[in-house]
């Protein structure tokens, strides 16, 4: 019996993996009614990591806001090239830089993400305070991402394979009012509600409840619950649909997170997004980091 | 000084124009900071004296002449240390330590050219080789300013040089670098009685005081001393680095040829003059010379990304052979140098970095400095035994095999507003340094740093020599 269960689990995993493998890079996918939770989440991850694009460049600002309202601001530039290349297993490469304030200006990271879900990213960092490139260990997935309220896995490392998924409902979303710009987003948007449970145990959250836009596949709102089942974090993403060369796809323009325990909030605004401008893969190398001046 | 003022005025004008929108903001970028570094020396009796009240203004700007292809970058810094006006004990070192020296105010001044596979950086700059932290194994392209020992950040220790830094990438993720350095600056150190003056410098000062002057007990002659510094006539330095990646392992091969930046002292001659009805006059003539040596080495860097016990560990390694490295020999007990050997010495390091308990980063380094021989090879005529090999900075005994360790733990709190770290570096001679530090970001522009340097060990060892010079410091930095 035990062997049979294992076999069934194995088949199910393979089926899931096969579906994931079926999502081809550089194509646009959207969820459909009748899809399983796993299938919806495959699309959600595809959208999250912009696998439908060759390359993209985000200029923006990140705001770290205390409970008192005191705000720290960081200028950011993020570039990504999607490769989905099986020969060397590289899925995509990211280049992230701080453009302000002066204290952190020039700090830059280069990361390579691999197709193999069990393989960690390779990350290099340019440290202006040392004027040198360091290859660094991937930070713990549950650690804070660059001082924000997002965890490292929220932004960088969480993969489809890291959680199990249950479709808990479908609804028209009640709406999210941003504390940053006081606008209400996604009110009445038809969405799937997915419960995501980490395969790691113990872990810093017991579950995430995620609302996925039926139209675009973007996971636009989530609530995280601690191991005691208490909600401790909300995370909102605003997607705007772009049309480039006849291809329509959603891009994240706002990410807002709030730690309900501390009242601290983090907001990332991608104000200037350039898509498929022809970034060269050579740019995503250590050489680019060593050309930093600040 | 005049050049510095002109340069600062130029940068300020550019900033004003940029602020007023007269310069294209896409082409021109400008940043700077003012900073105050205050520190107190705490000696063995817990007496506290102000030993640094250093104030900086730092300005940097870049102008994109032609997109990202051709960019001019300028970075200037001026500082003045008021402690040398407030603390009489520091007076003898005031001339060298109170303000920025000569052209050191110009930190960077170069033109970047980036086209296809080529990257050229022409001008005054610093180039960093190697993976080691705080230990210069391959990082020897630029000379060092050790007036504050190895305590400041590495870019503030390196002395920039005018050079051509030519890079070509023959294939993805690889790079050939050629450095042609026609400039020369010597590495510097603090003169006594400045904090962190090396023991070897103090011994030389004491020797001069003893030697120079009329006869005295144990010194039945008139002593005189001359010292000349012989700068290289043709100080060109050549560097080469090949960088590539094999199966996730980044590696470099390095070669550096040219004059060592640290002068060694040679006794050139001793002249005895017999004077009628007077004690003899003995003049010792010393020459400080820079010698050509070579560095051959390489580095490795790898993060274990696949499943297994090492997953998440970053491994770093540097190794170098210094061919014909000048190495002092003499009497380690008295700290008296008797001459200089030219040896092939080896320095290698391995470092491991890993996060643990979510937010703590541990960096461990182990290094070995291996001298070519056990002793100086030359016999001391008074003891009939070979001379000792000497540590360049302390004139204490230099082991043939020196084991060096460092461990740094760093973390972050309050959404990265509070960044604590502690560094412990030590050797197998039971000497070392413990340096805890806290950085606090008050707001986007204002940063505070509070820290302490605690030294221990034998006074003839490189950290132990400062065991009565522990330092408590506070830095305030405002950026704009």
Interface residues (C-beta under 8 A of the other chain):
Chain A: X64 X70 X72 X73 X101 X102 X103 X105 X114 X118 X119 X120 X121 X122 X123 X128 X129 X130 X131 X132 X134 X135 X136 X137 X138 X139 X140 X142 X143 X144 X146 X147 X148 X149 X264 X266 X281 X282 X285 X286 X287 X291 X293 X294
Chain B: X31 X32 X33 X60 X62 X71 X73 X108 X112 X114 X117 X119 X121 X126 X128 X131 X133 X153 X154 X155 X158 X167 X169 X172 X173 X175 X243 X248 X250 X301 X302 X303 X305 X306 X307 X311 X312 X313 X314 X316 X353 X354 X355 X358 X359 X361 X412 X415 X416 X417 X441 X443 X444 X445 X447 X477 X479 X480
